[in-house]
């Protein structure tokens, strides 16, 4: 039976220049590989060592990139190693098989959302009313499934996200603050549900996972073993659970450590 390795991408395996956390002297900084270009500019990186580890992992297990990114945002990433047969996008709203969204899975997800939580239009309207243009830079809807704001963190009122979370919870939605983005995501829209579907299709008997944000908690809990880096929402809140290892590394070196942990677990299985 194959091992299934599902990992969040942004601030878990890949990092923007602002999230690299290169605190060592410049001469000791790791060599970096650009894995994403957007509008002709480099956007996301991993260490060269992490790139080799990921290539090795792709040969040893079923590696499943698992992200809140839209399909379009995900497909501009060029990860090392064999192309993943499966990828989870839009927080579980799309299950990509060889790069193409599975229409049956997407139909199941959207039907479930219609039955279990407030509609996207209601949440989007609330965000437009409640968010102050002074600190909001962009309003976005992702794949017609959820909404997010791009904000200036230093201008964001202290309790605004908490107040939004209470409002959203009463309507079956979840709120997550990640870097400069505030996500509002339907509660039933989860990475873990899509991961279980991949496990069913592949017959995997071991599931490993990693992630840094509140939206990754269900993914970590669904796995047999999980890891979180020393940064992000989960680390900031001190979140942990049985089978979850909190790593001390922060920034791009955390991504390298996570891949070492994945490989060790797969080879020791």
C-alpha positions in Angstrom: 0.0 0.0 0.0 1.4 3.5 -0.9 2.0 6.2 1.7 0.0 9.3 1.1 1.7 12.7 1.9 -0.5 15.8 1.8 1.1 19.1 2.4 -0.1 22.7 2.4 2.1 24.8 0.1 2.3 28.5 1.1 4.3 29.1 4.2 4.6 25.3 4.7 6.6 24.1 1.7 7.0 27.2 -0.4 7.7 30.8 0.7 7.5 34.3 -0.7 10.5 36.5 -0.2 8.7 38.2 2.8 8.1 34.9 4.5 11.6 33.3 4.1 12.7 34.3 7.6 16.4 34.2 6.7 17.8 35.3 10.1 21.3 33.9 9.7 24.2 35.9 8.3 23.9 36.5 4.6 27.0 34.3 3.8 25.3 31.3 5.6 21.9 31.7 3.9 20.7 28.6 2.0 20.7 28.5 -1.8 17.1 29.1 -3.0 15.2 27.7 -5.9 12.3 29.8 -7.4 9.3 27.5 -7.9 6.7 30.2 -8.9 6.7 33.1 -11.3 3.8 35.5 -11.5 3.5 38.4 -14.0 7.2 37.7 -15.0 8.4 38.1 -11.5 9.8 35.4 -9.1 7.2 34.9 -6.3 7.8 31.7 -4.3 10.9 29.7 -3.2 12.2 26.7 -1.4 15.7 25.8 -0.6 17.7 23.7 -3.1 18.0 21.0 -0.4 14.2 21.0 0.0 13.8 20.7 -3.7 15.9 17.5 -3.8 14.0 16.1 -0.8 10.7 16.8 -2.5 11.9 15.0 -5.7 12.9 12.0 -3.5 9.5 12.1 -1.7 7.7 12.1 -5.0 9.5 8.8 -5.9 8.8 7.2 -2.5 5.1 8.1 -1.8 1.9 9.6 -3.3 2.6 13.3 -2.8 -0.5 15.5 -2.8 -0.1 19.3 -2.9 -3.0 20.6 -0.7 -3.8 24.3 -0.9 -6.3 27.0 -0.4 -5.1 28.5 -3.7 -7.4 28.4 -6.7 -6.7 26.1 -9.5 -5.2 28.9 -11.6 -2.9 30.0 -8.7 -1.8 26.5 -8.1 -1.0 25.6 -11.7 1.6 28.4 -11.9 3.7 26.6 -9.3 6.5 24.4 -10.7 7.4 21.9 -8.0 10.5 19.7 -8.3 10.0 16.0 -8.8 7.4 14.0 -10.7 4.2 15.8 -11.5 1.6 14.9 -8.8 -1.2 12.7 -9.9 -3.5 14.4 -7.4 -3.7 17.9 -6.0 -6.3 19.5 -3.7 -7.1 23.1 -4.5 -9.6 25.7 -3.2 -9.4 24.2 0.3 -10.9 20.9 -1.0 -13.3 22.4 -3.5 -11.4 21.0 -6.4 -9.7 17.6 -6.6 -7.2 17.7 -9.6 -6.4 14.5 -11.3 -3.4 14.9 -13.6 -4.0 18.6 -13.5 -7.7 18.6 -14.3 -10.5 19.1 -11.8 -12.7 16.1 -11.2 -16.2 17.2 -12.0 -17.9 14.6 -9.9 -16.0 15.6 -6.8 -16.7 19.3 -7.4 -20.4 18.6 -7.8 -20.5 16.7 -4.5 -18.8 19.6 -2.7 -21.0 22.3 -4.0 -24.1 20.4 -3.3 -23.0 19.9 0.3 -22.2 23.6 0.7 -25.7 24.6 -0.5 -27.2 22.4 2.2 -25.0 23.2 5.2 -24.0 26.9 5.3 -24.9 30.4 4.3 -24.4 31.3 0.6 -21.2 33.0 -0.6 -23.2 36.1 -1.7 -24.2 36.8 1.9 -20.7 36.5 3.2 -19.2 38.6 0.3 -21.8 41.3 0.9 -20.9 41.4 4.6 -17.2 41.7 3.9 -17.8 44.6 1.5 -19.8 46.4 4.2 -17.7 45.6 7.2 -14.2 46.0 5.8 -12.7 49.5 5.8 -11.1 50.6 2.5 -8.5 52.3 4.6 -6.8 48.9 5.2 -8.4 46.7 2.6 -6.4 46.5 -0.7 -8.4 43.8 -2.5 -11.7 41.9 -2.3 -11.5 38.5 -4.0 -13.7 35.4 -4.6 -11.9 32.1 -5.2 -13.4 29.7 -7.7 -16.9 30.7 -6.6 -16.4 28.8 -3.3 -15.1 31.3 -0.7 -13.9 34.9 -0.3 -10.8 36.6 1.0 -9.4 40.1 1.6 -5.9 41.3 1.0 -5.2 43.8 3.8 -2.5 46.1 5.3 -1.8 44.2 8.6 -0.4 47.2 10.4 -3.7 49.1 9.9 -6.0 46.2 10.6 -8.1 46.9 13.8 -7.1 44.5 16.6 -10.4 42.7 17.1 -11.8 42.9 13.6 -10.9 39.3 12.6 -12.3 37.9 15.9 -15.5 39.7 15.4 -15.7 38.5 11.8 -15.1 34.9 13.0 -18.0 35.1 15.4 -20.3 36.5 12.7 -19.1 33.8 10.2 -19.4 30.9 12.7 -23.1 31.6 13.2 -23.5 31.1 9.4 -21.4 27.9 9.1 -18.2 29.6 7.9 -14.6 29.7 9.2 -12.2 32.7 9.2 -8.5 32.5 8.9 -5.8 35.2 8.9 -2.7 34.2 6.9 -0.1 36.9 6.3 -1.9 39.7 4.5 -5.0 37.7 3.6 -8.2 37.2 5.6 -10.1 34.1 4.4 -13.8 33.4 4.9 -14.3 29.7 4.0 -17.4 27.5 4.4 -17.0 25.2 7.3 -17.8 22.0 5.3 -15.2 23.0 2.6 -12.2 21.1 4.0 -8.9 19.8 2.8 -9.4 16.6 4.9 -12.5 15.5 2.9 -10.6 15.7 -0.3 -7.6 13.9 1.3 -9.9 11.0 2.4 -11.2 10.7 -1.2 -7.6 10.5 -2.5 -6.8 7.9 0.1 -9.9 5.9 -1.0 -8.8 6.0 -4.7 -5.1 5.1 -4.0 -5.7 2.6 -1.2 -3.2 4.3 1.0 -2.7 2.8 4.4 -0.5 5.6 5.8 -1.5 9.3 5.6 1.0 12.1 6.5 0.3 15.8 6.5 1.8 19.3 7.2 0.3 22.8 7.4 0.7 26.1 9.3 -2.8 27.7 9.3 -6.2 27.2 10.9 -7.4 25.9 7.6 -4.9 23.1 7.8 -6.0 21.8 11.3 -8.6 19.4 9.9 -6.0 18.1 7.4 -3.5 17.4 10.2 -6.2 15.7 12.3 -7.2 13.4 9.4 -3.6 12.1 9.0 -1.9 9.4 10.9 1.0 11.8 11.6 1.3 15.5 11.1 3.8 18.4 11.4 3.4 22.1 11.8 6.2 24.7 11.5 7.2 27.2 14.2 5.3 30.0 12.5 1.7 30.6 11.3 -1.7 30.6 12.9 -1.4 27.2 14.5 2.0 28.0 16.1 0.8 31.4 17.3 -2.1 29.9 19.1 -0.1 27.0 20.5 -2.4 24.5 18.7 -1.5 20.8 18.9 -3.1 17.4 19.0 -2.0 13.8 19.4 0.2 12.6 16.5 1.1 16.2 15.6 4.7 17.4 16.0 5.3 21.1 16.5 8.7 22.0 14.8 10.9 24.8 16.0 12.0 25.9 12.6 10.5 29.0 11.0 10.4 30.3 7.5 11.9 28.4 4.5 14.0 26.2 6.7 10.8 24.8 8.2 9.8 23.6 4.7 13.1 21.7 4.5 12.6 20.1 7.9 9.0 19.1 7.1 10.2 17.3 4.0 12.9 15.5 6.0 10.2 14.4 8.4 8.0 13.1 5.6 10.8 11.1 4.1 11.8 9.6 7.4 8.2 8.5 8.1 7.7 7.1 4.6 11.0 5.1 4.7 10.4 3.9 8.2 6.9 2.7 7.5 
